[in-house]
């Protein structure tokens, strides 16, 4: 059985080379100056409540101040890891504020969190509601001389929308892309796209609007 000394000197050239390489690496890292910088970091949200929606501004990026050696800071700037905001604690409508700190900012080894701007994310949560809204046709141009529009029948005549309660209540009708009167013919069916002016409200099932126009002399 080999003695402890024999084991220590076994393969000593390789062990000495490994020790030298580790020392060189340590000196290279230690010689890098510690610096501070701001990096633009994406924000991701997890475990959002099923029946609630955010009706306020949603931040998709924050600026995070970090410190560390220059090489590590360069790595963090080139491939920033997201800030993770956990929404699982939100159970009912109302205002909620979430702090951004070292607990929800993931950084590479050797990089330390200092602060974030904004330092907090404030949201207003509202119940998700659905509402059926009539289609309001929009027109452009003018009819040919002697023609008048006597009927325009959209299909569908109304569509279902959904979103945060206060924003859905504000939607009284659904507009369409303008239909050019100058190119219409009696009995023609034209297709146009509906749109909702409230940005936080969306269609439950989007579909184009077909319009049959009736013209008279």
N, C-alpha and C positions, 0 to 999 in steps of 0.2 A: 504494500500500500504506500503510495507516494506521500511524502511529507508536505506540510503546508508550504514550505519554502520551494519545494520542487514544483508544486502546482503554480506558485506565483511566477516562477521564471519560465514556465512552459510557454512556448511560442512568444517569448518576450519581444522579438522584433515587431510582430503584428500588434501586440498590446501597446508598445511604445508609439507605433505609428498612429493607432487609434486615439491615444491620449494627445498626441501632437495635433491631430486633425480637430479634435474637440476643442483644444485650447485656441487654435487659430479661428475656429468658428465663433467661439465665445468672444474673442477679442474684436472680431469683425462686427458682431452685434453690439458689443459694449461701446465700440467707437462711434456708432451712429448716434447723432444727437437726438434727444427727445424733443418732439415738436407737437404742435396743436393745430388742428384744422377743422373746418366744417365740411361735412359730406351730406349730399342730398339722398335721403333714404326713403324708399317706398313704404307705404302703410298698408297692411293687410288686416282684415277683420275676420275673426273666427267665431263660430257658434252664435250667429245672429238669431234673434228671436223669430219664430215662424210667423206670427200674426201681427208683428209690429214693423214699422218702417221708419227710417231716419228722414225727417222732413226739413232738416237744417243742412247747412253746408257740410260736405263730406271732404275731409282732407285726404288726399292721395299721396302726398309727400310731406316730409318734415326735414328740417335741417338739424343735424346732430353734431355737436362739438365733441371731438375726441382727442386724446393725447396718446403718444406712443412714439417708437422709433420710426424714422422716415420710411423705411422699407415696408413696415407693417401698415402705416397710414396709407401708403400708395396702394397696397393690396385692398384695404377697406374701401378706398375711393373708387377703385376700378370695378369691384364686385360687392356693392353694399348689400348686406342682408336686411330683410324688411323688419320694420317695427310691427309687432304683432299685438293687436288690441283685442282682448277677450270680451265678447259681449254676452257671455252666458249668464251673467248676473242680472241682466235686464229682463224683467218679468211683466212690466206694465208700462203704459204710456207715461210720458213726462220727460223732464230734463235730466241728463246724466253727464258727469264729467269724468274723464279718464286721464290720469297722470302718465306722462312718458318719462320713464326712468330706466336705470340699468336693468331692471327686472324684465322689461319687454323689448329691450334693444339687444340684438345679438351681434357681437363683434368678434373679429378674429383674435386669436391668442396674442397677447401683448399689446392690445389696444384698449384703452380705458374710456368709459363714458364720462363726459363732463356735464353737459346739459343739452336740452333740445329746444328748438324754436319752431312752432309753439311748444311750450312745456306741458300744455294740457289740451285735450280734445273735448269740446263740448257739443253734445248732440241733443236734439229734441226728437223723441220717439212718439209716433202716433199709431193708432190702430189702422190696419189696412182695410179699406172698404172698396166696394164695387158699386158702380152706378151705370145705368143705361142713359145715353145722351143722344139727342137727335143730330142728324147730319145737316150742316148749313152750307149750301153750295156757294162757291165764289165764282165770279165771272170776270172776263177781261174782254177788251175790244168792243165793237159795236156790230149789230146785225146789219145785213145788207138792206138797202133802201126798200121800203114796202113790207118788210118782214117784222113780225112781233112774236115774242116768246110767250106762249099761252100756258105751257106746262113743262115741268122738269121733274121727273120722278126718279129719285135716287134709290138704288138697291145695293145694300140695305139702307133703310131710312133712319136707322139708329144703330149705335154700337155700344158695347160694354167697355168701360174703362175701370182701372183700379189704381190705387196708390194711397199715400197718406191722407187721412180723413179731410183735413182742412183744404188740401190742394184739390181733392176730388170734388168737394163742394163748390169750389170756384169755377169748375168747368160746366158751363151752361149749354154749350153746343160744340160740335166738332167741325172745324173748317176743312176745306178741300183745297187742293191746288187749283188755281183759276182755270176755268174752261173758256176757250177763245170763242166768242160769239160770231166772229167773222167767218168761221169755217164750218158752221153747223148746217145741217140739212134736216128737213122735217122727218120725224120718225127715227132719226139716227140715235144709236146708243154709243155714248162716249165713256171712256174709263178715266178716272182721276184718283189721286191718292189722298186719303184723309190725313190730317195731322192734328196733334193736341198742342196748344200753346203753353200749357203748364208743363214744365220740364220734368217734374217728378211723377207725372201721371202717364200711364201707358195703356195700350189696348190689351184686353184680355186675349182676343184673337184678331190679329190684324188681317184685313182683306181690302182690296181695292173697291172703290165705289163705282158702280155702273149707273149711268144717267141716261134715261130716254127723254129726248126733247121733242116737244110738239110746237111747230111753227105755223103761223097763219099769215095770209096776205093782208 
